[in-house]
Amino acid sequence: MERTIQQLALFPYLEAQASERPPDFIPIYTPSLDGHEEAYVCDAVRSGWISSLGSYVTRFEEEFARFCGVSHAVSVSNGTVALHLAIHALGIGAGDEVLVPSLTFVATANAVQYTGATPIFVDVDPVSWCMDPEDVRRRITPRTRAMVPVHLYGHPAPMAALRALAAEHQLWVIEDAAEAHGAAIDGRRTGGWGDVGTFSFYANKIITTGEGGMLTTDDSALAARCRMLRDHAMPPQRRYWHDEVGFNYRMTNLQAAVGVAQLERIHHFLERKRAIAALYRQELAGLPGITFAAERPGYTNVYWMASIQVAPPYPLARDALIPVLRSRGIDSRPFFHPLDTLPPYRSDTPCPVALQLSRSGLNLPSSPTLTDEQVTYICAVIRAG
Ligand SMILES: Cc1ncc(COP(=O)(O)O)c(C=O)c1O
């Protein structure tokens, strides 16, 4: 019962279906909080440092920077404000255009919109499902200032090609790594490829702080600027003086205490998630019409989500499979809608690959807490159609 309540708290928009859920319902994601999370939070409470000053904040930032292989990490209150702070800190605003993949969570475009700049949607690659460098080239204009590649569902975007285009056209690169902690290209982790990287620690992410986010960068001046802006643009050496309008985007010491404990176990989460993805692939191998997320050579996909494409000759359409899974106690999620089809962002320039992937994409339960038996059961239900 307790477990069910916890799962509902994570996905409040599903609350209406609470009474329909059997106790053994398999949710799309459940955080694993049985390391030092409770001990560190209690320690922070006992210390009295429960707001944004406190040793766990510093420790989480230092350890996360080391994990990503960058010089600086700046903690913030969620992944959306991490993106907003990054774009704002780079001086991007009204009149500017920022390239964003069509297939991503809406926060990527919203963060651009908050600055007054215009998100310009770019189609994705049919294999990696991430921003397509060829389409990026087509959509660059004299007003383009930046691009925000997203490592969708855990597969890294093609950062070398995107960086080369950015250098050619003098664009900033803001990496949206909300879904890809620990993913890598040629061994170099996400968060270290762009001018700045951003992460989310929402409860369904690879590591969580409840709500939370992080910026990562090798640029000391940019890191210092982000730290100042997240604290109402107050310079550390001059209290209550503000040269510009800043924000309160700080992470609390309580959140960071959870983050430090989660980071202690990130390698275990990453290993377990790769094993789960491999088991899904093995159990569904050869099922006509079902295909999997790729892993391009040289790339490390962290499989944040166990994603499949559902197409003929599989007997059910994606939208017919979702209720079948639900009736057997299995949660799932359709892919994001292409952002250029949503009312605030509707555009006449189509992104056909994003549209096709969006219509047939399905995310299956993906928690590191899933057992092999649960994955085998989910695959048997899919096989039965
Ligand atoms: C690609 C992407 N960007 C940004 C975000 C925003 O993160 P948060 O929910 O922490 O604000 C998310 C969150 O789900 C995401 O998936």
The ligand as a Gaussian input file, in Angstrom:
#p B3LYP/6-31G(d) Opt

LIG

0 1
 C       14.754000      16.523000     -21.916000
 C       14.309000      17.216000     -20.656000
 N       14.658000      18.498000     -20.453000
 C       14.310000      19.154000     -19.349000
 C       13.543000      18.558000     -18.361000
 C       13.100000      19.369000     -17.187000
 O       13.532000      18.904000     -15.957000
 P       12.694000      19.189000     -14.618000
 O       11.478000      18.328000     -14.651000
 O       13.633000      18.816000     -13.512000
 O       12.357000      20.634000     -14.604000
 C       13.161000      17.231000     -18.508000
 C       12.376000      16.601000     -17.445000
 O       11.713000      15.680000     -17.477000
 C       13.527000      16.536000     -19.698000
 O       13.157000      15.265000     -19.912000

